[in-house]
Amino acid sequence: MDKMYRTERAALCNSALEAGEDAPTLCGMWTVKDLVIHLLVRERDPLAAPGILIPQLEKLASRSARRSGASAWPSSRSSASPT
């Protein structure tokens, strides 16, 4: 299972980098960068993740998204917040 997880993660990262951070996605108005930040918040910040769905906790998700956005791309110019 661990090997499949790593293979899928690498494929997702490669696809995101190939598409570029400003490329559109099938998630409404979100760019690839917005989607990657959303996934990072859900995975890396268990306290902020509920803020994606619970309005009272939105500030936690937004703060985590800004932090993730600053480091999500090798040469990030600005932080985008998908939340």
C-alpha positions as CSV (number, residue, x, y, z in Angstrom):
1,M,0.0,0.0,0.0
2,D,2.8,2.4,0.9
3,K,4.4,2.0,-2.6
4,M,1.1,2.7,-4.4
5,Y,0.6,5.8,-2.2
6,R,4.0,7.1,-3.1
7,T,3.5,6.3,-6.8
8,E,0.2,8.1,-6.9
9,R,1.5,11.1,-5.0
10,A,4.5,11.4,-7.3
11,A,2.2,11.2,-10.4
12,L,-0.1,13.9,-8.9
13,C,2.8,16.2,-8.1
14,N,4.3,15.7,-11.6
15,S,1.0,16.4,-13.3
16,A,0.5,19.6,-11.2
17,L,4.0,20.8,-12.1
18,E,3.6,20.0,-15.8
19,A,0.2,21.8,-15.9
20,G,1.5,24.8,-14.0
21,E,0.1,26.6,-11.0
22,D,-2.2,28.9,-13.0
23,A,-3.8,26.1,-15.1
24,P,-7.5,25.6,-14.8
25,T,-9.0,22.5,-13.1
26,L,-12.4,20.8,-13.2
27,C,-13.1,22.3,-9.7
28,G,-15.0,25.4,-10.6
29,M,-12.7,28.5,-10.7
30,W,-9.8,26.8,-8.9
31,T,-6.4,26.7,-10.5
32,V,-4.0,23.8,-10.1
33,K,-2.3,25.8,-7.3
34,D,-5.6,26.2,-5.4
35,L,-6.2,22.5,-5.7
36,V,-2.8,21.6,-4.4
37,I,-3.1,24.0,-1.5
38,H,-6.5,22.5,-0.6
39,L,-5.0,18.9,-0.6
40,L,-2.1,20.1,1.5
41,V,-4.3,21.7,4.1
42,R,-6.5,18.6,4.3
43,E,-3.5,16.3,4.7
44,R,-1.0,18.4,6.8
45,D,-3.2,20.4,9.1
46,P,-5.8,18.4,10.9
47,L,-7.0,21.4,13.0
48,A,-7.5,23.6,9.9
49,A,-9.1,20.9,7.7
50,P,-12.6,21.2,9.2
51,G,-12.5,24.9,8.3
52,I,-12.9,23.9,4.7
53,L,-16.5,22.9,5.5
54,I,-17.4,24.6,8.8
55,P,-17.7,28.3,8.5
56,Q,-16.8,29.0,12.1
57,L,-13.4,27.5,11.5
58,E,-12.7,29.1,8.2
59,K,-10.0,31.3,9.6
60,L,-7.9,28.3,10.5
61,A,-8.2,26.9,7.0
62,S,-7.4,30.2,5.4
63,R,-4.3,30.7,7.5
64,S,-3.1,27.2,6.7
65,A,-3.8,27.7,3.0
66,R,-1.7,30.9,3.0
67,R,1.2,29.0,4.7
68,S,0.9,26.1,2.3
69,G,0.6,28.4,-0.7
70,A,3.8,30.1,0.2
71,S,5.7,26.8,0.0
72,A,3.6,24.7,-2.5
73,W,5.5,25.7,-5.6
74,P,9.2,25.9,-6.2
75,S,9.1,29.6,-7.2
76,S,5.8,30.8,-5.8
77,R,5.0,34.5,-6.5
78,S,2.0,34.9,-4.2
79,S,-0.3,32.9,-2.0
80,A,-3.7,31.8,-3.4
81,S,-6.4,30.7,-1.1
82,P,-8.9,28.2,-2.3
83,T,-11.0,28.5,0.8
